[in-house]
Each structure stands twice: as structure tokens, then as C-alpha cells.
Amino acid sequence: MKQAKYYDEQKKQWIPFAIDGRTPVKGTDYFTEQDKAEMNQQVMASLNHKFSEIEGRLTGLETEGKYELIEKFELIETMDFSRTLEPDGTPYAFKSLKIIFKFGDENIPKNIYIQNKENKTVNFAYFYANAKQAIMRTSIQNGVSENLNLFSSSIGEMLNNILVPFKDEIVNINKITKIFSYGKVPAGSIVEIYAVRA
């Protein structure tokens, strides 16, 4: 009968369990709270880097002179928001849109819609309650929307979270005219809206 073993990171070797089935202890049995905190920190650092890398790729479009910052705002209370006008009162009329969210602490699901002038949904994203950072990107090409939605959650996952509207709703689109949330967005959330004008 083979004897069970465990891997000792410090000794870099497999160590047999004692005959009575007991040996591991370290932080009683096994990792210490400090070990767990360090592992969690490494995972989060890696995933935050990945999120920044993806955000950087999307932000790179602005450096080509295409995207411009339309508005940046913070929600002072948990609420829904809606935007159809630029801060100077100009009606929204965009061919490409990118929204960066840094959500507040309250863990609630977030539903974000992007629509055209006929109130047809061009892009929709449902972000889970624990989502902390998110990006929505929509671009209109030849009357059809191309969408990319991503989020980073508190447990460090980076997920592709695309929900495509019905086919008849995403054709024959010429511009984006509205952004709104449904089901509330947490207080303290920061929203950055970048766009390319139609």
C-alpha cells in the first residue's frame, strides 16, 4: 500500500504523512492566515494587471484621436442614472462609445443599457453584485453594433460578459443616443464616458 505524501514548499520535496495519518500543521492544517493573504494579494495583483491591460488596449483607441472624454461623474447616492445629453446640452449622437465603471461598495447587480434614437437596445450588460470594475464598449459598423463588455469582480475573476440583444434590434443602427441603468448603481460609483461622434 502506497503511503500518502504532501508537498513541502520550503523543502521543495514530497514528505510522507506519519503512519498515524498526522503530520501537516503549519497554520494548522495547512496555510497560515498570512499565507492566504499573500496568495490572495498575488492573485488580485495579477488580475488587476490583466484588467489594466485590457483597459489600456481599449483606451489606446483614444490616443489615435478617435475617442474623447464626454463626461466623468460620481454617484453620491445609490440610484439609477440616464444620459441623453452631453454636459453642454448637445444631444448624444455617437458611432462608438466606451464606458468605464468603478463601482461603489454596495453589492448589488447592475444593469446597463445603451440605446439608439428609436430606443432599441444596442448593447446591454448585467454586471454581478460583486463586480468592482467594468468596461462596456459599443461600436456601430455598417448599421450593426459590435459589443465588448468586461468586468473584474471582488474575487478577482476577469469575465467576458456579453449579452447580445435580439437580432432585429441591432441592425439598421446609425448612432447611439442614450445610456441608462436599471436596478440602481451603488453610491460612490465613478462613471467615465468616452465617445466617437457620429
KESETI-355526 format. One record per residue (C-alpha): x, y, z; residue number from 1. Coordinates in Angstrom, 2 decimals, m for minus. Each point is the difference from the previous one (the first is absolute). Last residue first. Layout:
<recs>
@px=X py=Y pz=Z k=NUM
...
</recs>
This chain:
<recs>
@px=m21.37 py=60.11 pz=m35.48 k=198
@px=2.23 py=1.23 pz=2.83 k=197
@px=2.55 py=m2.34 pz=1.54 k=196
@px=m0.60 py=m0.50 pz=3.71 k=195
@px=1.40 py=m0.29 pz=3.50 k=194
@px=m2.17 py=m0.13 pz=3.14 k=193
@px=1.63 py=m0.37 pz=3.41 k=192
@px=m2.19 py=m1.16 pz=2.91 k=191
@px=1.11 py=0.03 pz=3.63 k=190
@px=m2.12 py=m1.94 pz=2.51 k=189
@px=m0.07 py=1.47 pz=3.52 k=188
@px=m3.66 py=m0.87 pz=0.50 k=187
@px=m0.88 py=m3.32 pz=m1.62 k=186
@px=m1.78 py=m0.30 pz=m3.39 k=185
@px=m3.76 py=m0.56 pz=m0.12 k=184
@px=m2.31 py=m2.62 pz=m1.56 k=183
@px=0.02 py=1.42 pz=m3.52 k=182
@px=2.88 py=2.06 pz=m1.28 k=181
@px=m0.04 py=2.37 pz=m2.95 k=180
@px=1.94 py=1.02 pz=m3.08 k=179
@px=m1.66 py=1.74 pz=m2.96 k=178
@px=0.60 py=1.28 pz=m3.54 k=177
@px=2.23 py=m2.51 pz=m1.78 k=176
@px=0.03 py=0.42 pz=m3.76 k=175
@px=m0.81 py=m1.52 pz=m3.39 k=174
@px=m1.69 py=m3.27 pz=0.87 k=173
@px=m1.52 py=m2.08 pz=m2.80 k=172
@px=0.61 py=m3.25 pz=1.89 k=171
@px=0.24 py=m0.57 pz=3.75 k=170
@px=m3.67 py=m0.33 pz=0.93 k=169
@px=m0.93 py=m2.59 pz=m2.61 k=168
@px=2.70 py=m2.31 pz=1.37 k=167
@px=m1.33 py=0.01 pz=3.54 k=166
@px=2.45 py=1.56 pz=2.47 k=165
@px=3.46 py=m1.49 pz=0.61 k=164
@px=1.09 py=m0.78 pz=3.56 k=163
@px=3.77 py=0.07 pz=0.28 k=162
@px=1.67 py=m0.60 pz=3.36 k=161
@px=3.62 py=m0.87 pz=m0.70 k=160
@px=1.31 py=m0.66 pz=3.46 k=159
@px=3.02 py=1.05 pz=1.98 k=158
@px=m0.23 py=m1.67 pz=3.40 k=157
@px=1.64 py=1.61 pz=2.99 k=156
@px=m2.27 py=m0.93 pz=2.85 k=155
@px=m1.15 py=3.62 pz=0.14 k=154
@px=m1.03 py=m0.11 pz=m3.62 k=153
@px=1.59 py=1.30 pz=m3.19 k=152
@px=m2.33 py=0.73 pz=m2.88 k=151
@px=m0.09 py=m0.13 pz=m3.76 k=150
@px=m2.47 py=1.00 pz=m2.73 k=149
@px=0.88 py=0.02 pz=m3.72 k=148
@px=m2.60 py=0.90 pz=m2.61 k=147
@px=m0.16 py=0.40 pz=m3.76 k=146
@px=m3.17 py=1.78 pz=m1.11 k=145
@px=m1.30 py=m0.29 pz=m3.56 k=144
@px=m0.91 py=2.88 pz=m2.37 k=143
@px=3.19 py=m0.28 pz=m2.05 k=142
@px=2.18 py=0.00 pz=3.12 k=141
@px=m1.36 py=1.46 pz=3.25 k=140
@px=2.42 py=m0.43 pz=2.92 k=139
@px=m0.86 py=m0.93 pz=3.55 k=138
@px=2.35 py=m0.35 pz=2.97 k=137
@px=m0.95 py=m0.71 pz=3.58 k=136
@px=2.75 py=m0.18 pz=2.61 k=135
@px=m0.35 py=m1.11 pz=3.60 k=134
@px=1.59 py=0.29 pz=3.43 k=133
@px=m1.28 py=m1.23 pz=3.37 k=132
@px=m2.44 py=m2.76 pz=m0.98 k=131
@px=m1.27 py=m1.70 pz=3.19 k=130
@px=m3.70 py=0.44 pz=m0.83 k=129
@px=0.43 py=m1.47 pz=m3.48 k=128
@px=0.10 py=2.25 pz=m3.07 k=127
@px=m2.86 py=m0.37 pz=m2.48 k=126
@px=0.97 py=1.62 pz=m3.27 k=125
@px=m2.10 py=1.24 pz=m2.90 k=124
@px=1.02 py=1.41 pz=m3.38 k=123
@px=m1.94 py=1.52 pz=m2.92 k=122
@px=m3.41 py=m0.12 pz=1.68 k=121
@px=m2.61 py=1.65 pz=m2.18 k=120
@px=m1.26 py=3.31 pz=1.37 k=119
@px=m0.66 py=1.30 pz=m3.56 k=118
@px=2.86 py=2.50 pz=0.53 k=117
@px=2.50 py=m2.77 pz=0.81 k=116
@px=0.53 py=m1.75 pz=3.33 k=115
@px=2.70 py=m0.99 pz=2.50 k=114
@px=m1.25 py=m1.86 pz=3.07 k=113
@px=1.65 py=m0.71 pz=3.35 k=112
@px=m1.31 py=m2.48 pz=2.57 k=111
@px=1.89 py=m0.05 pz=3.33 k=110
@px=m0.28 py=m2.70 pz=2.65 k=109
@px=0.37 py=1.19 pz=3.61 k=108
@px=2.97 py=m0.24 pz=2.36 k=107
@px=0.36 py=3.51 pz=1.46 k=106
@px=3.65 py=1.06 pz=m0.14 k=105
@px=m0.09 py=2.43 pz=m2.92 k=104
@px=0.68 py=m1.07 pz=m3.60 k=103
@px=2.89 py=1.17 pz=m2.13 k=102
@px=m1.62 py=0.11 pz=m3.42 k=101
@px=1.63 py=0.76 pz=m3.37 k=100
@px=m2.36 py=0.77 pz=m2.91 k=99
@px=1.07 py=m0.20 pz=m3.63 k=98
@px=m2.13 py=1.26 pz=m2.86 k=97
@px=0.28 py=m0.06 pz=m3.76 k=96
@px=m2.25 py=1.52 pz=m2.68 k=95
@px=m1.25 py=2.74 pz=2.30 k=94
@px=m2.92 py=2.46 pz=m0.09 k=93
@px=m0.87 py=1.08 pz=3.56 k=92
@px=m1.91 py=3.27 pz=0.06 k=91
@px=2.14 py=3.12 pz=0.66 k=90
@px=m0.94 py=1.56 pz=3.37 k=89
@px=3.52 py=1.14 pz=1.02 k=88
@px=0.38 py=m3.00 pz=2.38 k=87
@px=m0.83 py=m2.38 pz=m2.89 k=86
@px=m3.64 py=m1.03 pz=m0.26 k=85
@px=m1.79 py=m3.37 pz=m0.02 k=84
@px=1.29 py=m1.35 pz=3.33 k=83
@px=m1.91 py=m2.05 pz=2.57 k=82
@px=0.86 py=m0.98 pz=3.56 k=81
@px=m1.58 py=m2.37 pz=2.49 k=80
@px=0.73 py=0.52 pz=3.67 k=79
@px=2.20 py=m0.77 pz=2.98 k=78
@px=1.14 py=3.45 pz=1.14 k=77
@px=2.84 py=2.40 pz=m0.81 k=76
@px=0.51 py=m1.49 pz=m3.45 k=75
@px=3.31 py=1.18 pz=m1.42 k=74
@px=0.45 py=1.62 pz=m3.41 k=73
@px=2.26 py=0.04 pz=m3.04 k=72
@px=m1.27 py=1.38 pz=m3.29 k=71
@px=0.66 py=0.08 pz=m3.73 k=70
@px=3.62 py=m1.14 pz=0.00 k=69
@px=1.07 py=m0.23 pz=m3.61 k=68
@px=0.50 py=m3.04 pz=m2.20 k=67
@px=1.50 py=0.06 pz=m3.48 k=66
@px=3.26 py=1.87 pz=0.38 k=65
@px=2.10 py=m3.14 pz=m0.32 k=64
@px=0.80 py=0.42 pz=3.68 k=63
@px=m3.65 py=m0.60 pz=0.76 k=62
@px=0.14 py=m3.47 pz=m1.57 k=61
@px=2.77 py=m0.88 pz=2.42 k=60
@px=m2.61 py=0.22 pz=2.76 k=59
@px=m1.35 py=m3.33 pz=m1.24 k=58
@px=3.41 py=m1.63 pz=0.11 k=57
@px=0.74 py=1.67 pz=3.33 k=56
@px=m3.27 py=m1.26 pz=1.49 k=55
@px=1.03 py=m3.51 pz=m1.02 k=54
@px=3.45 py=0.45 pz=1.55 k=53
@px=m1.47 py=1.66 pz=3.09 k=52
@px=m2.34 py=m2.97 pz=0.48 k=51
@px=2.91 py=m2.40 pz=m0.40 k=50
@px=2.07 py=1.99 pz=2.52 k=49
@px=m2.96 py=m0.06 pz=2.40 k=48
@px=m0.09 py=m3.77 pz=m0.55 k=47
@px=3.67 py=m0.48 pz=0.86 k=46
@px=m0.18 py=2.29 pz=3.01 k=45
@px=m3.17 py=m1.78 pz=1.19 k=44
@px=1.64 py=m3.43 pz=m0.31 k=43
@px=3.16 py=1.15 pz=1.79 k=42
@px=m2.00 py=1.67 pz=2.79 k=41
@px=m2.14 py=m3.12 pz=0.48 k=40
@px=3.13 py=m2.13 pz=0.27 k=39
@px=1.52 py=2.45 pz=2.50 k=38
@px=m3.19 py=0.10 pz=2.11 k=37
@px=m0.20 py=m3.80 pz=0.00 k=36
@px=3.62 py=m0.35 pz=1.09 k=35
@px=m0.54 py=2.64 pz=2.74 k=34
@px=m3.08 py=m1.88 pz=1.24 k=33
@px=2.19 py=m3.11 pz=0.25 k=32
@px=m0.31 py=m2.85 pz=m2.47 k=31
@px=m0.59 py=m3.57 pz=1.17 k=30
@px=m1.27 py=m1.61 pz=2.26 k=29
@px=0.69 py=1.71 pz=2.72 k=28
@px=1.90 py=3.06 pz=m1.23 k=27
@px=2.97 py=m2.30 pz=m0.66 k=26
@px=m1.50 py=m3.27 pz=1.25 k=25
@px=0.32 py=m2.88 pz=m2.38 k=24
@px=1.09 py=m3.24 pz=1.66 k=23
@px=m2.80 py=m2.37 pz=0.98 k=22
@px=m1.18 py=m3.19 pz=m1.71 k=21
@px=1.16 py=m2.18 pz=2.88 k=20
@px=2.82 py=m1.25 pz=m2.23 k=19
@px=1.28 py=3.54 pz=m0.43 k=18
@px=m0.67 py=1.61 pz=m3.37 k=17
@px=2.85 py=m0.37 pz=m2.49 k=16
@px=1.79 py=3.18 pz=m1.11 k=15
@px=0.19 py=1.03 pz=m3.67 k=14
@px=2.77 py=2.48 pz=m0.71 k=13
@px=0.74 py=3.68 pz=m0.41 k=12
@px=1.20 py=0.32 pz=3.60 k=11
@px=m1.80 py=3.31 pz=0.41 k=10
@px=m2.99 py=m0.95 pz=m2.14 k=9
@px=m0.57 py=m3.35 pz=1.72 k=8
@px=m2.14 py=m2.19 pz=m2.25 k=7
@px=m2.21 py=m2.58 pz=1.74 k=6
@px=0.30 py=m3.78 pz=0.00 k=5
@px=m2.30 py=m3.01 pz=0.40 k=4
@px=1.71 py=m3.41 pz=0.41 k=3
@px=m0.60 py=m2.50 pz=m2.74 k=2
@px=m1.38 py=m3.42 pz=1.04 k=1
</recs>
